[in-house]
Amino acid sequence: MNATDLRGLLARLGACNEAVTWSDGKTLADVWQTCDRADWLLWLCGRMAGEDGWPTRQEIVLVACLCAERALKHFEAKYPADDRPRKAIEAARAWAQTAGADAVSLEEVRKARRAAAAAADAADAYAAAAAAAAYAAAAYAYAAAAAADAYAAAAAAAAAYAAADAAADARSAFGQVRDAEMKVMCEIVRANLKIRALENAA
């Protein structure tokens, strides 16, 4: 996908102005290889989920869980007895990994999502961001199962965004730590989500 086509795609999908400006003049391959915002990559995959050559909703849920999981240590260090954020990630992952009669129900994911939101409400500022990352991962699973793609894409992005915030707040060095955490999550996204169109173009 050349730069012109990518710009048109981002406009149709409703990408934020910052992302559109950053990607201007870049091909999809350029963006995928050089972007250091995991939330942008997850959002794009979330909006394109199920399209030919793009990851499935289940694959994106699993990667959102990996990103959100990075924040758990920041929550559990302050609230070791509260397993609601961890349970939310586990429910989202279970939904993505099961099918048929053994499938985790949407009701289970919904309950886990609500519990993680309650944990975020009860936590102090930096731990709340970690719980919010878990909530977002479960919210993406719930929305993806219902094929609510626009909301799902935002939730997938929020999982990475909140995880990065949690790491930054925990270390009291917001900018540099947050950016470094985003870069780590970008590598997680690139390692676990494949866009067939890029492979075919290589």
Rosetta silent file (secondary structure, phi, psi, omega in degrees, C-alpha in Angstrom):
SEQUENCE: MNATDLRGLLARLGACNEAVTWSDGKTLADVWQTCDRADWLLWLCGRMAGEDGWPTRQEIVLVACLCAERALKHFEAKYPADDRPRKAIEAARAWAQTAGADAVSLEEVRKARRAAAAAADAADAYAAAAAAAAYAAAAYAYAAAAAADAYAAAAAAAAAYAAADAAADARSAFGQVRDAEMKVMCEIVRANLKIRALENAA
SCORE:     score description
SCORE:     0.000 S_00000001
   1 L     0.000  118.872 -177.668    0.000    0.000    0.000 S_00000001
   2 L   -77.379  176.377 -174.169    1.628    3.230   -1.140 S_00000001
   3 H   -62.903  -39.094 -179.451    1.597    6.520    0.776 S_00000001
   4 H   -65.740  -45.280  179.228   -1.413    7.935   -1.090 S_00000001
   5 H   -63.223  -40.431 -179.650   -3.496    4.823   -0.527 S_00000001
   6 H   -64.703  -42.385  179.815   -2.531    4.717    3.142 S_00000001
   7 H   -61.954  -41.417  177.696   -3.508    8.335    3.674 S_00000001
   8 H   -64.164  -40.002  178.619   -6.884    7.650    2.088 S_00000001
   9 H   -63.192  -47.140 -178.804   -7.360    4.563    4.252 S_00000001
  10 H   -62.317  -37.105  177.581   -6.544    6.423    7.458 S_00000001
  11 H   -64.963  -44.125  179.688   -8.962    9.184    6.514 S_00000001
  12 H   -64.503  -34.047 -177.842  -11.756    6.682    5.851 S_00000001
  13 H   -81.498  -13.070  179.904  -11.083    4.922    9.133 S_00000001
  14 L    82.329   34.914  178.691  -11.116    8.159   11.102 S_00000001
  15 L   -63.159  152.494 -179.610   -7.511    8.113   12.341 S_00000001
  16 L   -67.748  156.516 -177.498   -6.480   10.931   14.660 S_00000001
  17 H   -60.279  -37.497 -179.231   -4.798   13.988   13.155 S_00000001
  18 H   -62.025  -43.923  179.789   -1.517   13.249   14.912 S_00000001
  19 H   -67.500  -41.068  179.398   -1.279    9.789   13.369 S_00000001
  20 H   -62.606  -43.698  179.983   -2.274   11.056    9.922 S_00000001
  21 H   -64.163  -45.209 -179.210    0.351   13.796   10.069 S_00000001
  22 H   -62.161  -39.006 -175.046    3.082   11.420   11.273 S_00000001
  23 H   -83.582   -5.508 -175.988    2.316    8.873    8.560 S_00000001
  24 L   -57.548  128.117  179.479    2.139   11.413    5.729 S_00000001
  25 L    86.007   -3.111 -179.036    4.399   10.328    2.877 S_00000001
  26 L  -101.429  146.509  171.757    4.948    6.866    4.354 S_00000001
  27 L   -80.264  169.651  175.870    3.842    3.561    2.884 S_00000001
  28 H   -59.972  -40.396  178.596    2.062    0.993    5.031 S_00000001
  29 H   -61.206  -42.524  177.738    5.341   -0.940    5.243 S_00000001
  30 H   -58.670  -47.246 -177.832    7.145    2.202    6.458 S_00000001
  31 H   -62.896  -47.327 -176.519    4.511    2.794    9.120 S_00000001
  32 H   -62.491  -37.347 -175.307    4.461   -0.800   10.304 S_00000001
  33 H   -82.772  -25.506 -171.448    8.247   -0.996   10.572 S_00000001
  34 H  -116.487  -10.934 -177.889    8.967    2.403   12.153 S_00000001
  35 L   -64.200  135.603  177.604    5.967    3.402   14.251 S_00000001
  36 L  -113.027   23.596  175.691    6.779    3.643   17.965 S_00000001
  37 L  -116.855  100.677 -179.937    3.158    3.967   19.118 S_00000001
  38 H   -61.590  -32.583  179.898    1.735    0.551   19.948 S_00000001
  39 H   -65.556  -35.462  177.488   -1.680    2.084   20.466 S_00000001
  40 H   -67.598  -43.304 -179.443   -1.702    3.340   16.860 S_00000001
  41 H   -63.822  -42.763  178.647   -0.687   -0.056   15.486 S_00000001
  42 H   -66.419  -38.193  178.570   -3.339   -1.835   17.532 S_00000001
  43 H   -62.302  -46.216 -179.001   -5.967    0.709   16.517 S_00000001
  44 H   -62.353  -45.799  178.751   -5.181    0.229   12.835 S_00000001
  45 H   -63.971  -38.081  178.561   -5.279   -3.553   13.127 S_00000001
  46 H   -63.312  -39.184  179.213   -8.474   -3.304   15.134 S_00000001
  47 H   -71.888  -27.664 -178.478  -10.171   -1.198   12.475 S_00000001
  48 H   -99.156    3.136 -174.939   -9.016   -3.586    9.749 S_00000001
  49 L   -52.356  131.420  177.922   -9.707   -6.781   11.716 S_00000001
  50 L    86.756  -13.908  176.539  -11.084   -9.545    9.551 S_00000001
  51 L   -71.713  154.469 -177.266  -10.252   -7.803    6.281 S_00000001
  52 L   -56.692  125.498  177.603   -8.300   -9.855    3.772 S_00000001
  53 L    87.820   -1.755 -178.702   -4.650   -9.999    4.767 S_00000001
  54 L  -110.841  160.891 -179.143   -5.173   -8.451    8.213 S_00000001
  55 L   -63.110  157.416  175.443   -5.189  -10.106   11.659 S_00000001
  56 L   -79.500  165.237  176.230   -8.355  -11.590   13.103 S_00000001
  57 H   -59.686  -41.199 -179.066  -10.158  -10.091   16.081 S_00000001
  58 H   -62.920  -41.249  178.963   -8.973  -12.999   18.210 S_00000001
  59 H   -62.699  -39.409 -179.791   -5.340  -12.428   17.267 S_00000001
  60 H   -69.382  -38.864  175.757   -5.621   -8.762   18.177 S_00000001
  61 H   -56.617  -45.338 -178.259   -7.258   -9.585   21.521 S_00000001
  62 H   -61.905  -38.451  179.278   -4.304  -11.807   22.390 S_00000001
  63 H   -73.136  -38.410  175.107   -1.821   -9.037   21.611 S_00000001
  64 H   -59.732  -37.183  176.855   -3.867   -6.468   23.537 S_00000001
  65 H   -64.612  -42.487  178.203   -3.691   -8.876   26.476 S_00000001
  66 H   -59.907  -41.575  179.104    0.090   -9.101   26.170 S_00000001
  67 H   -66.641  -47.961 -178.815    0.334   -5.326   26.262 S_00000001
  68 H   -62.439  -34.687 -177.993   -2.074   -4.948   29.172 S_00000001
  69 H   -61.861  -27.553  179.045   -0.268   -7.678   31.089 S_00000001
  70 L   -62.509  -22.195 -177.651    2.842   -5.522   31.221 S_00000001
  71 L   -89.205  -13.705 -173.257    0.955   -3.202   33.574 S_00000001
  72 H   -58.432  -38.610 -176.965   -0.178   -5.838   36.064 S_00000001
  73 H   -61.002  -30.577 -179.283    2.980   -5.669   38.158 S_00000001
  74 H   -73.645  -33.270  175.928    2.321   -1.990   38.820 S_00000001
  75 H   -75.708  -47.142 -173.517   -1.178   -2.693   40.079 S_00000001
  76 H   -71.504  -21.414  174.778   -0.337   -5.828   42.036 S_00000001
  77 H   -65.784  -32.461  179.789    2.603   -4.179   43.780 S_00000001
  78 H   -92.355  -30.863 -175.256    0.116   -1.820   45.443 S_00000001
  79 L  -132.773   68.662 -173.138   -2.867   -4.178   45.684 S_00000001
  80 L   -63.196  -22.728 -178.196   -1.493   -7.732   45.856 S_00000001
  81 L   -89.687   -6.416 -175.904   -4.796   -9.230   47.006 S_00000001
  82 L   -98.608  106.153 -177.038   -6.858   -7.713   44.194 S_00000001
  83 L  -100.540   13.069 -176.223   -6.853  -10.044   41.214 S_00000001
  84 H   -62.616  -45.150  177.238   -9.622   -8.321   39.225 S_00000001
  85 H   -61.704  -41.967  178.417   -7.350   -6.812   36.537 S_00000001
  86 H   -62.434  -41.487  179.499   -5.542  -10.146   36.081 S_00000001
  87 H   -64.072  -34.802  178.518   -8.876  -11.971   35.848 S_00000001
  88 H   -64.850  -43.037  177.530  -10.042   -9.511   33.189 S_00000001
  89 H   -65.224  -41.853  179.066   -7.006  -10.251   31.031 S_00000001
  90 H   -61.733  -40.092  179.412   -7.447  -13.981   31.585 S_00000001
  91 H   -66.133  -42.476  178.302  -11.096  -13.793   30.505 S_00000001
  92 H   -62.734  -44.607  179.730  -10.223  -11.850   27.362 S_00000001
  93 H   -64.405  -40.993  179.825   -7.464  -14.299   26.478 S_00000001
  94 H   -63.101  -39.053  177.409   -9.725  -17.272   27.151 S_00000001
  95 H   -60.675  -42.735 -176.940  -12.367  -15.841   24.826 S_00000001
  96 H   -70.381  -25.582 -174.012   -9.782  -15.485   22.052 S_00000001
  97 H   -97.955   -7.601 -176.517   -8.406  -18.983   22.530 S_00000001
  98 L  -115.564  160.936  179.085  -11.643  -20.963   22.798 S_00000001
  99 L  -156.368  166.589  176.447  -14.416  -21.780   20.390 S_00000001
 100 H    66.528 -142.191 -174.354  -17.514  -23.916   20.075 S_00000001
 101 H   -65.786  -25.889 -177.446  -19.016  -25.527   23.134 S_00000001
 102 H   -90.643    3.495 -174.990  -16.007  -24.648   25.279 S_00000001
 103 L   -62.683  140.675  172.763  -16.062  -20.973   24.388 S_00000001
 104 L   -70.116  132.492 -174.747  -15.862  -18.432   27.171 S_00000001
 105 L   -76.104  155.267  174.633  -19.166  -16.590   27.188 S_00000001
 106 H   -60.582  -32.649  179.237  -19.563  -12.902   26.536 S_00000001
 107 H   -63.217  -39.264  177.142  -21.190  -12.665   29.939 S_00000001
 108 H   -64.257  -42.830  178.546  -17.996  -13.894   31.577 S_00000001
 109 H   -65.228  -40.979  179.936  -15.946  -11.343   29.659 S_00000001
 110 H   -61.981  -43.958  179.705  -18.433   -8.601   30.520 S_00000001
 111 H   -63.792  -41.834  178.796  -18.271   -9.402   34.237 S_00000001
 112 H   -65.467  -39.038  177.871  -14.474   -9.450   34.198 S_00000001
 113 H   -61.777  -45.755  179.409  -14.416   -6.147   32.326 S_00000001
 114 H   -64.476  -38.287  179.002  -16.697   -4.524   34.899 S_00000001
 115 H   -64.544  -40.627  177.827  -14.625   -5.885   37.766 S_00000001
 116 H   -65.227  -37.201  176.986  -11.454   -4.414   36.282 S_00000001
 117 H   -63.743  -39.930  178.128  -13.205   -1.065   35.909 S_00000001
 118 H   -65.101  -38.056  177.324  -14.208   -1.215   39.576 S_00000001
 119 H   -63.698  -40.484  177.968  -10.618   -1.985   40.522 S_00000001
 120 H   -63.144  -40.399 -179.787   -9.452    1.048   38.552 S_00000001
 121 H   -64.424  -32.350 -175.708  -11.982    3.242   40.333 S_00000001
 122 H   -87.645  -13.452 -173.391  -10.779    2.044   43.734 S_00000001
 123 L   -88.061  164.171  172.939   -7.056    2.325   43.035 S_00000001
 124 L   -75.779  178.889 -166.360   -4.704    5.267   43.396 S_00000001
 125 H   -56.408  -53.225 -173.071   -3.604    7.141   40.298 S_00000001
 126 H   -75.397  -34.339  177.161   -0.817    4.998   38.880 S_00000001
 127 H   -67.772  -30.715  178.110   -2.373    1.670   39.837 S_00000001
 128 H   -61.313  -37.826  178.839   -5.602    2.833   38.230 S_00000001
 129 H   -64.099  -37.269  178.317   -3.848    3.094   34.873 S_00000001
 130 H   -66.556  -43.472  177.162   -2.712   -0.520   35.193 S_00000001
 131 H   -64.758  -34.955  178.627   -6.232   -1.680   35.996 S_00000001
 132 H   -64.786  -33.682  177.294   -7.496    0.401   33.089 S_00000001
 133 H   -63.582  -42.613  177.998   -5.163   -1.488   30.750 S_00000001
 134 H   -65.446  -41.929  177.334   -6.723   -4.763   31.872 S_00000001
 135 H   -58.272  -44.505 -177.379  -10.204   -3.289   31.500 S_00000001
 136 H   -63.963  -38.587  178.347   -9.389   -2.180   27.954 S_00000001
 137 H   -62.881  -43.825  178.231   -8.172   -5.639   26.960 S_00000001
 138 H   -68.202  -37.353  178.497  -11.409   -7.186   28.221 S_00000001
 139 H   -63.623  -36.953  177.620  -13.433   -4.406   26.626 S_00000001
 140 H   -66.337  -42.868  178.242  -11.794   -5.158   23.302 S_00000001
 141 H   -59.673  -43.455 -179.105  -12.609   -8.847   23.597 S_00000001
 142 H   -63.563  -46.328 -178.895  -16.221   -8.027   24.416 S_00000001
 143 H   -69.716  -37.150  179.770  -16.561   -5.564   21.545 S_00000001
 144 H   -64.690  -40.345  178.854  -14.713   -7.818   19.115 S_00000001
 145 H   -62.936  -32.210  178.965  -17.032  -10.703   19.898 S_00000001
 146 L   -89.344    2.540 -179.834  -19.960   -8.439   19.143 S_00000001
 147 L    59.630   32.892  175.524  -18.231   -7.198   15.959 S_00000001
 148 L   -91.310   76.031 -165.005  -18.370   -3.597   17.199 S_00000001
 149 H   -65.020  -37.850 -178.492  -15.193   -2.797   15.329 S_00000001
 150 H   -64.701  -46.649  178.123  -14.932    0.961   15.837 S_00000001
 151 H   -67.030  -40.280 -178.697  -15.263    0.673   19.611 S_00000001
 152 H   -59.986  -42.874 -179.148  -13.124   -2.456   19.656 S_00000001
 153 H   -61.834  -41.319  178.135  -10.254   -0.693   17.896 S_00000001
 154 H   -63.927  -39.570  179.514  -10.313    2.119   20.452 S_00000001
 155 H   -66.539  -40.594  178.020  -10.292   -0.411   23.291 S_00000001
 156 H   -60.630  -45.277  178.080   -7.336   -2.275   21.790 S_00000001
 157 H   -62.668  -40.062 -178.291   -5.398    0.978   21.540 S_00000001
 158 H   -63.781  -30.941  178.957   -6.373    1.903   25.099 S_00000001
 159 H   -60.449  -44.111  178.881   -4.867   -1.327   26.427 S_00000001
 160 H   -72.616  -41.637 -177.375   -1.423   -0.263   25.229 S_00000001
 161 H   -61.402  -47.470 -178.641   -1.898    3.409   26.121 S_00000001
 162 H   -67.963  -36.098  177.760   -2.945    2.678   29.699 S_00000001
 163 H   -62.907  -42.004  177.979   -0.177    0.111   30.152 S_00000001
 164 H   -65.593  -40.113  177.488    2.403    2.683   29.102 S_00000001
 165 H   -61.465  -42.062 -178.894    0.855    5.253   31.452 S_00000001
 166 H   -61.796  -43.614  179.399    1.011    2.802   34.346 S_00000001
 167 H   -63.779  -42.286 -178.407    4.709    2.150   33.783 S_00000001
 168 H   -67.512  -45.505 -179.904    5.467    5.850   33.515 S_00000001
 169 H   -63.688  -37.221 -178.177    3.463    6.835   36.594 S_00000001
 170 H   -64.860  -30.355 -176.729    5.022    4.047   38.634 S_00000001
 171 H  -101.659    2.004  176.956    8.499    5.344   37.909 S_00000001
 172 L    53.902   36.634  177.857    7.671    9.034   38.230 S_00000001
 173 L  -144.349   70.479 -161.829    9.365    9.796   34.930 S_00000001
 174 H   -55.275  -57.463 -170.174    6.449   10.083   32.613 S_00000001
 175 H   -60.948  -58.782 -174.312    7.806   11.040   29.200 S_00000001
 176 H   -66.607  -42.629 -178.704   10.873    8.867   28.723 S_00000001
 177 H   -66.387  -42.881 -179.684    9.502    5.799   30.488 S_00000001
 178 H   -61.628  -45.058  179.256    6.202    5.993   28.676 S_00000001
 179 H   -62.557  -41.594  179.978    7.928    6.276   25.291 S_00000001
 180 H   -64.724  -40.789  179.240   10.242    3.366   26.091 S_00000001
 181 H   -65.374  -39.898  177.491    7.318    1.200   27.156 S_00000001
 182 H   -60.545  -40.061 -179.588    5.437    2.039   23.963 S_00000001
 183 H   -65.426  -39.745  176.818    8.446    0.950   21.901 S_00000001
 184 H   -61.209  -44.446 -178.876    8.599   -2.386   23.713 S_00000001
 185 H   -68.594  -30.411  174.168    4.913   -2.937   23.025 S_00000001
 186 H   -59.645  -41.578  179.052    5.403   -2.034   19.356 S_00000001
 187 H   -66.763  -34.568  175.393    7.823   -4.936   19.089 S_00000001
 188 H   -63.139  -45.392  179.639    5.240   -7.178   20.757 S_00000001
 189 H   -61.761  -49.066 -177.262    2.651   -6.068   18.211 S_00000001
 190 H   -64.846  -33.944 -178.702    4.976   -6.530   15.245 S_00000001
 191 H   -74.086  -25.445 -171.382    6.130   -9.948   16.461 S_00000001
 192 H  -112.102  -13.698  178.065    2.616  -11.275   17.008 S_00000001
 193 L  -118.686  127.081 -178.093    0.460   -9.651   14.351 S_00000001
 194 L  -114.780  134.656  175.436    1.165  -10.262   10.698 S_00000001
 195 L  -107.559  111.075 -172.581   -0.211   -8.270    7.788 S_00000001
 196 H   -61.062  -31.744  179.735   -0.127  -10.526    4.774 S_00000001
 197 H   -61.325  -33.929  177.590   -0.073   -7.635    2.340 S_00000001
 198 H   -70.534  -40.649  179.115    3.320   -6.601    3.724 S_00000001
 199 H   -64.809  -39.395  179.875    4.692  -10.111    3.407 S_00000001
 200 H   -67.266  -30.393 -177.901    3.455  -10.350   -0.166 S_00000001
 201 H   -80.402  -17.626 -175.505    5.090   -7.032   -1.011 S_00000001
 202 L   -69.556    0.000    0.000    8.439   -8.068    0.428 S_00000001
